[in-house]
């Protein structure tokens, strides 16, 4: 359970397969927790104001959620050194979310 809302523990852990489905579920979880924007835009340093500190807290919360739903194997290899949620998300997206680009390239090849 996560502070600020209930997150079901039975959601599947991302193990390198089914990235798109996992991404859809995570988008819903992150939105429900109110930290989806921090994943998209990131969190900038240094922290001076209360608003910046709240953004950093949201970033940590979102990063914790991502780590919670990614297998230990992928987490240790890919995103363990990410210092922000956006960085972790971008690493996962680059490594596993290319299916749309691949489909576009295949379609372009078929058209030729």
Secondary structure as the mmCIF struct_conf table of DSSP 4:
data_model
#
loop_
_struct_conf.conf_type_id
_struct_conf.id
_struct_conf.beg_label_comp_id
_struct_conf.beg_label_asym_id
_struct_conf.beg_label_seq_id
_struct_conf.end_label_comp_id
_struct_conf.end_label_asym_id
_struct_conf.end_label_seq_id
STRN STRN1 UNK A 2 UNK A 2
TURN_TY1_P TURN_TY1_P1 UNK A 3 UNK A 4
STRN STRN2 UNK A 5 UNK A 5
TURN_TY1_P TURN_TY1_P2 UNK A 9 UNK A 10
BEND BEND1 UNK A 11 UNK A 11
HELX_LH_PP_P HELX_LH_PP_P1 UNK A 12 UNK A 13
STRN STRN3 UNK A 14 UNK A 14
BEND BEND2 UNK A 16 UNK A 17
HELX_RH_AL_P HELX_RH_AL_P1 UNK A 19 UNK A 33
TURN_TY1_P TURN_TY1_P3 UNK A 34 UNK A 34
HELX_RH_AL_P HELX_RH_AL_P2 UNK A 36 UNK A 41
HELX_LH_PP_P HELX_LH_PP_P2 UNK A 44 UNK A 44
BEND BEND3 UNK A 45 UNK A 45
HELX_LH_PP_P HELX_LH_PP_P3 UNK A 46 UNK A 46
BEND BEND4 UNK A 49 UNK A 49
HELX_RH_AL_P HELX_RH_AL_P3 UNK A 50 UNK A 68
TURN_TY1_P TURN_TY1_P4 UNK A 69 UNK A 69
STRN STRN4 UNK A 70 UNK A 70
HELX_RH_AL_P HELX_RH_AL_P4 UNK A 72 UNK A 74
HELX_RH_PI_P HELX_RH_PI_P1 UNK A 75 UNK A 79
TURN_TY1_P TURN_TY1_P5 UNK A 80 UNK A 81
BEND BEND5 UNK A 83 UNK A 84
HELX_RH_AL_P HELX_RH_AL_P5 UNK A 85 UNK A 96
TURN_TY1_P TURN_TY1_P6 UNK A 98 UNK A 98
HELX_RH_AL_P HELX_RH_AL_P6 UNK A 99 UNK A 111
#
